[in-house]
Amino acid sequence: MVLVLDISLSMNVLYKFGVIQRVIERILGLAVTFDDDGQIDLLLFGTNAYQLPPVTLDEIEGYVERVILSQYKIRDATNYAPPLRLLLNKYPAPQPAPVFVIFLTDGGNADKPASAEVIRELSKQPVFVQFVGIGKEDFPFLRKLDELPGRVIDNAGFMHVNDIDTIKDAELYDRLLNELPQWLEQAREKGLL
């Protein structure tokens, strides 16, 4: 399981008020039952992308303050392609296990053509990206990526939440995993797993 977090300027309030820490805690709760290594691989992105130390039960307390905010500056720009390229390079086909990615952002990006191209490339690999748009924006580009033509298989989903703190865990997990079973079936049929 991989969690990809937007660290652009517009996300600052979500980091400062603990929302992102709570999101990581909730995703780790899913990961310990869903993933056999009991950890979350974590990527940050703004203008560029950064691989962070994995999040484990032993490391979760204060992770955002200790690992993210103390070492990474909030960035002005938002580019989706850099973290998607990191995923492309880290998880080539075939993989022994599927890679489920939760990609959290609160806004649009400056690199739409490059991002769409990397999603197409990722469709040849055992990687499913669940985009999560958080906040009041409509997220037209994330909706477009969910329906993007030219992919080997449908390797992306999209969900929108205004306030992630108000969604109960069961509903959050159901919505995050909604498209995963169909993707797993298609990935096996195409020999990606």
C-alpha positions in Angstrom: 0.0 0.0 0.0 1.3 3.4 -0.9 0.0 6.8 0.2 0.8 9.8 -2.0 0.3 13.2 -0.3 0.0 16.7 -1.8 2.3 19.1 0.0 1.3 22.2 -2.0 0.6 25.5 -0.4 -3.2 25.0 -0.5 -2.8 21.9 1.7 -1.0 23.7 4.5 -4.0 24.1 6.7 -4.7 20.3 6.5 -1.1 19.6 7.8 -1.2 22.3 10.5 -4.5 21.2 12.0 -3.7 17.5 12.1 -6.0 16.3 9.3 -3.2 14.7 7.3 -1.9 13.0 10.5 -5.3 11.5 11.1 -5.6 10.5 7.4 -2.3 8.6 7.7 -3.5 6.9 10.9 -6.7 5.8 9.2 -4.9 4.5 6.1 -2.4 2.6 8.3 -5.4 1.0 10.0 -6.4 -0.3 6.6 -2.9 -1.2 5.6 -2.3 -3.5 8.6 -5.2 -5.7 7.6 -4.8 -5.3 3.9 -1.0 -5.4 3.3 1.2 -8.2 4.7 4.1 -5.9 5.6 1.9 -3.8 7.9 3.3 -0.5 6.7 2.5 2.3 4.2 5.0 3.5 1.7 4.7 7.3 1.6 5.4 9.8 -1.2 5.0 13.6 -1.0 4.6 15.8 -4.0 4.4 19.5 -4.8 6.6 20.7 -7.6 8.7 17.5 -7.3 8.2 14.1 -5.5 9.9 12.7 -2.5 10.0 9.1 -1.1 9.6 9.2 2.7 10.3 6.5 5.3 7.5 4.0 5.5 4.8 4.5 8.1 4.5 1.7 10.7 2.6 1.2 13.9 5.9 2.0 15.7 6.5 5.2 13.8 2.9 6.6 13.4 2.8 8.9 16.4 3.7 12.4 15.4 4.8 11.3 11.9 3.6 14.4 10.1 5.3 16.8 12.5 8.4 14.7 13.0 9.0 13.5 9.4 7.1 15.7 7.0 6.8 19.2 8.4 10.3 19.2 10.0 12.0 18.2 6.7 9.9 19.3 3.8 8.7 22.7 2.9 5.2 23.4 1.7 5.5 23.9 -2.1 3.8 26.4 -4.4 3.1 24.3 -7.4 1.2 21.0 -7.8 2.5 18.4 -10.3 1.1 14.9 -10.4 3.6 13.4 -12.9 6.6 13.3 -10.5 5.0 11.0 -7.9 3.3 8.9 -10.6 6.8 8.4 -12.3 8.2 7.3 -8.9 5.5 4.6 -8.8 6.2 3.7 -12.4 9.8 3.1 -11.7 9.4 1.4 -8.3 6.7 -1.2 -9.2 7.5 -2.7 -12.7 5.5 -5.6 -14.0 5.2 -8.4 -13.1 4.9 -8.0 -9.3 4.1 -10.8 -6.9 1.4 -8.6 -5.3 -0.7 -5.8 -6.4 0.2 -2.2 -5.5 -2.7 -0.1 -4.2 -2.0 3.6 -4.2 -4.1 6.3 -2.4 -3.3 9.7 -4.0 -4.6 12.6 -1.9 -4.8 16.1 -3.3 -6.9 19.2 -2.8 -6.6 20.8 -6.2 -5.6 20.9 -9.8 -2.2 20.3 -11.3 0.1 22.2 -13.7 1.2 19.1 -15.7 -2.0 17.5 -17.0 -0.6 16.0 -20.3 2.4 14.5 -18.5 0.2 13.1 -15.7 -2.2 11.5 -18.2 0.7 9.9 -20.0 2.2 8.4 -16.8 -1.3 6.9 -15.9 -1.4 5.3 -19.3 2.1 3.8 -18.7 1.1 2.6 -15.3 -1.8 0.7 -16.8 0.8 -1.8 -18.0 2.0 -2.4 -14.4 0.3 -4.0 -11.3 -0.5 -0.5 -9.8 -4.0 0.8 -9.1 -4.2 4.5 -8.2 -7.2 5.7 -6.2 -7.3 9.5 -6.5 -8.9 11.3 -3.6 -10.0 14.9 -4.1 -10.4 16.6 -0.7 -12.2 19.9 -0.3 -14.8 21.9 -2.3 -13.2 21.9 -5.7 -14.9 19.8 -8.5 -11.7 18.1 -9.6 -12.4 17.8 -13.4 -8.9 16.5 -14.2 -9.1 13.7 -11.6 -12.5 12.7 -13.0 -10.8 12.7 -16.5 -8.0 10.4 -15.2 -10.7 8.0 -13.9 -12.1 7.6 -17.4 -8.9 8.1 -19.4 -8.8 6.3 -22.7 -5.7 4.5 -24.1 -4.9 2.4 -21.1 -4.2 -1.4 -21.1 -6.7 -1.7 -18.2 -8.6 0.7 -16.0 -6.0 1.4 -13.3 -7.4 4.5 -11.6 -10.4 5.5 -9.6 -11.6 8.8 -8.2 -13.5 9.8 -5.0 -14.3 13.2 -3.7 -14.7 14.2 -0.1 -15.4 17.6 1.3 -14.2 16.9 4.8 -12.4 13.6 5.3 -12.6 13.8 9.1 -16.4 13.5 9.0 -16.5 10.1 7.1 -16.7 7.0 9.2 -13.9 4.4 8.7 -16.2 1.8 7.1 -17.5 4.2 4.5 -14.0 5.6 3.8 -12.6 2.1 3.3 -15.6 1.0 1.1 -15.2 4.1 -1.1 -11.4 3.7 -1.4 -11.6 0.0 -2.3 -14.7 0.3 -4.6 -13.0 -0.3 -7.9 -10.1 -2.5 -6.7 -11.9 -5.9 -7.2 -12.5 -5.2 -11.0 -9.0 -4.0 -11.4 -7.5 -7.1 -9.7 -9.5 -9.3 -12.1 -8.4 -7.4 -15.2 -4.7 -7.3 -14.0 -4.7 -11.1 -13.5 -6.3 -11.6 -17.0 -3.6 -9.4 -18.5 -0.8 -11.2 -16.7 0.3 -8.2 -14.6 0.0 -10.2 -11.4 
